[in-house]
């Protein structure tokens, strides 16, 4: 019987060798945990479509932020639910807005935890779109002024990084200029450089109460069928001063993560969005999958595709599993979850 000179199973046969030659690794330092801060007191409302994720008032956000830091997750990204919304999304850039107050509270109580802020208007406008509405659509250039004000207000409140997610043309340059001209030239900017108009955002819109009241966001978010456009979008943000490039969503766009990572010499982030999180949670609840195994496999897929950073609602779960040594153990589990 003919045997090949190379036998892959020689290395796979022992855990010690499997671990030694693993090409892709994952650590808690790769993770960014999204949090939803709600105006008021005593609020901890679980999001029905996102088990384990909550809208929380500031004192509860601070408590969870401490937990996140103790688990070794180095950063959170904040989304806000204001007391009131209006056509111009004024709470987004108010010095006493929900996010600005949340930043101050977290930095006071958990100063070593990095606070990143989502810079967009959809959570703060009564129409649910990502900017100023004129003639039934978002006015790009007028919106840039408000986004720059919002990012600057976050920096003044103590944010460590800002992350524009609106997909307006030119917003990276507008925000970079506002920060630099006001003494915040050291604040990095993580751009949602490639953000697709996706059906995977549904649970997030419940969490952030940001569903558009008319139409949709396809006039400013990307067409899921486009690959070359993703590179154009990312290149524009690089030229405008982005420090980190993000692809969103994650799992349906792993090819785009790899393209962006290969094309640009900047750190690459991926957003493992709400719908991806909820599908794993729902399937696990039904007993169809091993939640821990599928979660960790998903995280490894992002890293293997080229992501340096992963924004994920699984952050706390992943950090706990890593502490238990689960990554080294994962290759010993078969599809049914047994050893």
C-alpha positions as CSV (number, residue, x, y, z in Angstrom):
1,X,0.0,0.0,0.0
2,X,1.3,3.4,-1.0
3,X,1.8,5.9,1.8
4,X,2.5,9.6,1.2
5,X,5.7,11.1,2.4
6,X,3.7,13.9,4.1
7,X,1.1,12.8,6.6
8,X,-0.8,15.7,8.1
9,X,-2.1,13.5,10.9
10,X,1.4,13.1,12.4
11,X,1.2,16.6,13.7
12,X,-2.5,16.5,14.5
13,X,-2.0,13.4,16.6
14,X,-0.8,15.2,19.7
15,X,-2.3,18.3,21.3
16,X,1.1,19.7,22.1
17,X,2.0,19.7,18.4
18,X,-1.3,21.0,17.4
19,X,-0.9,24.0,19.7
20,X,2.7,24.6,18.6
21,X,1.8,24.9,14.9
22,X,-1.5,26.7,15.2
23,X,-1.4,29.6,12.7
24,X,-4.1,31.8,14.2
25,X,-4.4,32.8,17.8
26,X,-6.9,34.7,19.8
27,X,-6.6,36.7,23.0
28,X,-8.7,39.0,25.1
29,X,-6.6,41.9,23.8
30,X,-8.2,41.5,20.4
31,X,-11.7,42.3,21.8
32,X,-13.9,45.4,22.0
33,X,-17.2,45.1,23.9
34,X,-20.2,47.2,22.7
35,X,-22.4,48.7,25.4
36,X,-25.8,50.6,25.3
37,X,-26.1,53.5,27.7
38,X,-29.7,54.7,28.4
39,X,-30.8,57.9,30.1
40,X,-32.2,57.5,33.6
41,X,-31.6,55.6,36.8
42,X,-31.8,52.0,37.8
43,X,-32.2,50.7,34.2
44,X,-31.0,47.3,33.2
45,X,-33.3,46.1,30.4
46,X,-32.3,43.0,28.5
47,X,-32.7,43.3,24.7
48,X,-35.1,40.6,23.7
49,X,-33.3,39.7,20.5
50,X,-29.8,39.7,22.1
51,X,-29.7,37.5,25.3
52,X,-27.2,38.8,27.8
53,X,-27.0,42.3,26.3
54,X,-28.7,45.2,28.0
55,X,-29.8,48.8,27.8
56,X,-28.4,50.2,31.0
57,X,-28.3,53.5,32.9
58,X,-24.9,54.9,33.7
59,X,-24.4,53.4,37.1
60,X,-25.0,49.9,35.7
61,X,-22.8,50.6,32.7
62,X,-20.0,51.5,35.0
63,X,-20.4,48.3,37.0
64,X,-20.3,46.2,33.8
65,X,-17.3,48.2,32.5
66,X,-15.4,47.2,35.7
67,X,-16.3,43.5,35.0
68,X,-15.2,43.8,31.4
69,X,-11.8,45.3,32.5
70,X,-11.3,42.6,35.1
71,X,-11.9,39.9,32.4
72,X,-9.0,41.4,30.4
73,X,-11.0,43.0,27.6
74,X,-9.2,46.3,27.0
75,X,-11.9,48.4,25.4
76,X,-15.6,49.1,25.1
77,X,-17.5,51.0,22.4
78,X,-20.5,53.1,23.5
79,X,-23.9,53.6,21.9
80,X,-26.5,55.9,23.5
81,X,-30.2,56.0,24.1
82,X,-31.0,59.7,24.9
83,X,-33.9,61.1,26.9
84,X,-35.3,62.8,23.9
85,X,-34.7,62.6,20.1
86,X,-35.1,65.4,17.6
87,X,-34.6,66.0,13.9
88,X,-31.0,67.2,14.4
89,X,-30.0,64.6,16.9
90,X,-28.9,67.3,19.3
91,X,-28.1,65.0,22.2
92,X,-25.3,63.4,20.1
93,X,-23.1,66.6,20.4
94,X,-24.4,68.0,23.7
95,X,-21.8,68.4,26.4
96,X,-24.3,66.8,28.8
97,X,-25.5,64.1,26.4
98,X,-25.9,60.5,27.4
99,X,-22.7,59.3,25.8
100,X,-20.6,62.3,27.1
101,X,-21.8,61.6,30.7
102,X,-21.2,57.9,30.3
103,X,-17.6,58.5,29.1
104,X,-16.9,60.7,32.2
105,X,-18.4,58.1,34.6
106,X,-16.4,55.2,33.1
107,X,-13.1,57.0,32.9
108,X,-13.6,58.1,36.6
109,X,-14.3,54.6,37.8
110,X,-12.3,52.4,35.4
111,X,-9.6,54.7,34.1
112,X,-7.5,52.1,32.4
113,X,-10.4,50.7,30.3
114,X,-10.2,52.3,26.8
115,X,-13.5,54.0,25.9
116,X,-14.3,54.2,22.2
117,X,-17.4,56.0,21.0
118,X,-19.6,55.4,18.0
119,X,-20.0,58.6,16.1
120,X,-23.3,58.7,14.2
121,X,-26.7,60.4,14.4
122,X,-29.2,57.6,14.0
123,X,-29.5,56.9,17.8
124,X,-30.4,60.5,18.4
125,X,-32.6,61.5,15.5
126,X,-36.4,61.2,15.7
127,X,-36.4,59.9,12.1
128,X,-33.8,57.2,12.7
129,X,-31.5,58.2,9.9
130,X,-27.7,58.9,10.2
131,X,-27.9,62.7,9.5
132,X,-29.8,65.7,8.5
133,X,-32.8,65.0,6.3
134,X,-33.4,67.2,3.3
135,X,-35.7,66.4,0.4
136,X,-36.3,62.9,1.8
137,X,-32.6,61.9,2.0
138,X,-29.6,62.5,4.3
139,X,-27.8,65.7,3.4
140,X,-24.1,64.6,3.3
141,X,-22.3,67.9,3.8
142,X,-24.5,69.3,6.5
143,X,-24.3,66.1,8.4
144,X,-20.5,66.3,8.4
145,X,-20.6,69.4,10.5
146,X,-22.7,67.6,13.2
147,X,-20.5,64.5,13.1
148,X,-17.4,66.7,13.7
149,X,-19.2,68.4,16.6
150,X,-20.2,65.0,18.0
151,X,-16.7,63.5,17.8
152,X,-15.2,66.6,19.4
153,X,-17.7,66.5,22.2
154,X,-16.7,62.9,22.9
155,X,-13.0,63.8,22.9
156,X,-13.6,66.6,25.4
157,X,-15.5,64.2,27.6
158,X,-12.5,61.9,27.7
159,X,-13.0,59.3,25.0
160,X,-9.9,57.5,24.0
161,X,-10.9,56.8,20.4
162,X,-13.8,57.9,18.1
163,X,-15.4,55.6,15.5
164,X,-17.6,57.2,12.8
165,X,-20.2,54.7,11.5
166,X,-22.4,57.0,9.4
167,X,-20.9,56.3,6.0
168,X,-21.1,60.0,4.9
169,X,-18.5,60.9,2.2
170,X,-15.7,62.9,3.7
171,X,-16.5,62.3,7.4
172,X,-13.1,61.1,8.4
173,X,-11.5,64.2,7.1
174,X,-14.1,66.5,8.8
175,X,-13.7,64.7,12.1
176,X,-9.9,64.6,11.9
177,X,-9.8,68.3,11.2
178,X,-12.1,69.1,14.1
179,X,-10.0,67.0,16.5
180,X,-6.7,68.4,15.3
181,X,-7.8,72.0,15.4
182,X,-9.0,71.7,19.0
183,X,-6.0,70.0,20.6
184,X,-7.0,66.4,20.2
185,X,-4.5,65.4,17.5
186,X,-3.5,62.3,19.5
187,X,-7.1,60.8,19.6
188,X,-7.1,57.9,17.1
189,X,-10.0,57.4,14.7
190,X,-11.4,54.0,13.9
191,X,-13.4,54.3,10.7
192,X,-16.3,52.1,9.8
193,X,-14.7,52.2,6.4
194,X,-16.7,49.4,4.8
195,X,-20.2,49.2,6.2
196,X,-22.7,47.3,4.2
197,X,-26.5,47.9,4.1
198,X,-27.2,44.6,5.9
199,X,-30.1,42.6,7.2
200,X,-27.8,41.5,10.1
201,X,-28.4,44.7,12.0
202,X,-31.9,44.0,13.1
203,X,-31.3,43.2,16.8
204,X,-29.0,46.3,17.1
205,X,-31.8,48.5,16.0
206,X,-33.9,47.2,18.8
207,X,-31.0,47.8,21.2
208,X,-30.2,51.3,20.1
209,X,-33.8,52.2,19.2
210,X,-32.5,53.4,15.8
211,X,-34.9,51.9,13.2
212,X,-35.4,54.4,10.3
213,X,-38.9,55.8,10.4
214,X,-39.1,55.9,6.6
215,X,-37.1,54.3,3.8
216,X,-33.8,52.6,4.5
217,X,-30.0,53.3,4.5
218,X,-29.1,52.0,1.2
219,X,-28.3,55.5,-0.2
220,X,-25.3,55.8,2.2
221,X,-24.4,52.2,3.3
222,X,-22.8,49.9,0.8
223,X,-24.4,47.4,-1.6
224,X,-23.6,43.8,-0.3
225,X,-22.7,42.8,-3.9
226,X,-19.8,45.1,-4.2
227,X,-16.1,44.2,-3.5
228,X,-14.1,46.8,-5.4
229,X,-16.1,49.6,-3.9
230,X,-15.0,48.4,-0.5
231,X,-11.4,49.0,-1.4
232,X,-12.3,52.5,-2.7
233,X,-14.1,53.3,0.5
234,X,-11.2,52.2,2.6
235,X,-8.7,54.0,0.5
236,X,-10.6,57.2,0.9
237,X,-10.6,56.9,4.7
238,X,-6.9,56.1,4.7
239,X,-6.2,59.3,2.7
240,X,-8.4,61.3,5.1
241,X,-6.6,60.2,8.2
242,X,-8.1,57.0,9.6
243,X,-6.0,55.1,12.0
244,X,-7.9,51.8,12.0
245,X,-10.2,50.4,9.2
246,X,-13.3,48.5,10.1
247,X,-15.4,46.0,8.0
248,X,-19.1,45.5,9.1
249,X,-20.8,43.0,9.3
250,X,-18.3,40.2,9.9
251,X,-19.2,36.7,8.9
252,X,-20.8,37.4,5.5
253,X,-17.8,39.6,4.5
254,X,-14.7,37.7,5.6
255,X,-13.4,38.0,2.0
256,X,-13.6,41.8,2.4
257,X,-11.8,41.7,5.7
258,X,-8.9,39.8,3.9
259,X,-9.0,42.2,0.9
260,X,-8.7,45.3,3.2
261,X,-6.0,43.7,5.3
262,X,-3.9,42.8,2.3
263,X,-4.4,46.2,0.6
264,X,-3.7,48.6,3.5
265,X,-0.9,48.8,6.1
266,X,-3.3,49.8,8.9
267,X,-4.8,47.8,11.7
268,X,-8.0,46.1,10.6
269,X,-11.2,45.7,12.7
270,X,-14.3,43.7,12.1
271,X,-17.7,44.1,13.7
272,X,-19.3,40.8,14.7
273,X,-22.8,42.4,14.5
274,X,-26.0,41.8,16.5
275,X,-27.6,39.4,14.0
276,X,-24.5,37.2,14.0
277,X,-24.5,37.2,17.8
278,X,-28.2,36.5,18.0
279,X,-28.1,33.6,15.5
280,X,-25.5,31.8,17.7
281,X,-27.5,32.4,20.9
282,X,-30.8,31.3,19.3
283,X,-29.3,28.1,17.8
284,X,-27.6,27.3,21.1
285,X,-30.8,27.8,23.0
286,X,-32.5,25.2,20.7
287,X,-29.7,22.8,21.3
288,X,-28.6,22.8,17.7
289,X,-25.0,23.9,18.2
290,X,-22.3,23.9,20.9
291,X,-22.4,27.6,21.8
292,X,-18.8,27.8,23.2
293,X,-17.3,26.0,20.3
294,X,-19.1,27.9,17.6
295,X,-18.4,31.2,19.3
296,X,-14.7,30.5,19.4
297,X,-14.6,29.2,15.9
298,X,-16.3,32.4,14.8
299,X,-13.7,34.5,16.5
300,X,-10.8,32.5,15.0
301,X,-12.4,33.0,11.6
302,X,-12.2,36.8,12.0
303,X,-8.5,36.6,13.0
304,X,-7.7,34.1,10.2
305,X,-9.3,36.5,7.7
306,X,-7.0,39.2,8.9
307,X,-8.7,41.2,11.6
308,X,-6.6,42.6,14.3
309,X,-9.5,43.7,16.4
310,X,-13.0,42.2,16.9
311,X,-16.0,44.2,18.1
312,X,-18.3,41.6,19.5
313,X,-21.1,41.1,22.0
314,X,-19.5,37.8,22.8
315,X,-16.5,39.6,24.4
316,X,-17.2,38.6,28.0
317,X,-18.0,35.0,27.1
318,X,-14.8,34.7,25.0
319,X,-12.6,36.3,27.7
320,X,-14.0,33.8,30.2
321,X,-13.4,30.9,27.8
322,X,-9.8,32.0,27.1
323,X,-9.1,32.1,30.8
324,X,-10.2,28.5,31.0
325,X,-7.7,27.6,28.3
326,X,-10.5,26.8,25.9
327,X,-8.7,27.9,22.7
328,X,-6.0,25.3,23.3
329,X,-8.7,22.7,24.0
330,X,-11.0,23.5,21.0
331,X,-9.4,21.1,18.6
332,X,-10.2,18.2,20.9
333,X,-13.9,18.7,20.6
334,X,-15.9,16.9,18.0
335,X,-19.1,18.3,16.4
336,X,-21.3,17.0,19.1
337,X,-19.4,18.9,21.8
338,X,-17.8,15.8,23.4
339,X,-14.2,15.3,24.3
